[in-house]
Amino acid sequence: MITIKNLTKSFGAQTVLKDISMQIPKGLTTAIVGPSGTGKSVLVKLITGLLQADSGEILIGNRSMTDAKSVDERLDICSTMGVLFQSAALFDSLSLIENVAFPLTYRRKDSREEVYTKSAKLLKDVGLSEYESYLPGEVSIGMRKRVGIARALVTEPEFIFFDEPNTGLDPKVGQEIYELIASLQEVNSFTGVVISHEIPEVFQICHKIVMLYQGKVQFDGSIDEFVDNDNQIVKQFYNGEIEGPISIA
């Protein structure tokens, strides 16, 4: 479980997150949704230790990311996490299997044979076993996303973060990515966090919804509760309406 208590983050005079609290339950997938610029990505960067909070606490299991006493302690907490970046963020000069293997190669705990075996298995799991030697520039963006998912899984993390997994994909490929995430979560039982503005598409892979707007939690609950909510901000976002309390920039 990830527990967030009274978390605040500002950049200069702009407060992006304002005293927010939530829980991300173990073994399930939580979608963090909301319009662009509402702090979703900042929240994930705080959870994963890429940014420091101004105040509040982030507990990863029973360990505090915000109170970590050293870089090594923070990195040790981060070792329980995997991330699918919005653009997949593959290394252009490495083959697909080398990209998947990179986290294992970096931590140097496994033999070369073990690294290859684990990486090859995951490429097979995401449907790319025939593309081991290809470079990222030689495959489609949908395939690069699959490689990114495999890389996020290769260290067998407890928590995986998916930042806008369908960005840049056509509807068919986007649906395939959602189905892949759902099937991998069922097999591997990781705790998932999906950053998304895709409503209702994201419902098919999540068990819980948290909505952010203007740096605050506007909703925290089940999909059914989200759909039936009377909060006008939630209703406008869910229905995709122009008129309402959400300002359209």
DAVEN-V825104 format. One record per helix or strand. SS is the DSSP state (2 for helix, 1 for strand). FROM is the first residue (numbers start at 1). TO is the last residue. Records with the same first field share a line. If there is no record, write none. Layout:
# DAVEN-V825104
SS=FROM-TO ; FROM-TO
This chain:
# DAVEN-V825104
1=2-11 ; 14-24 ; 29-33 ; 55-60 ; 63-64 ; 81-84 ; 95-95 ; 135-135 ; 159-163 ; 191-196 ; 208-213 ; 216-221
2=40-47 ; 71-78 ; 96-107 ; 112-125 ; 129-131 ; 136-138 ; 141-153 ; 171-188 ; 201-205 ; 223-227 ; 232-239
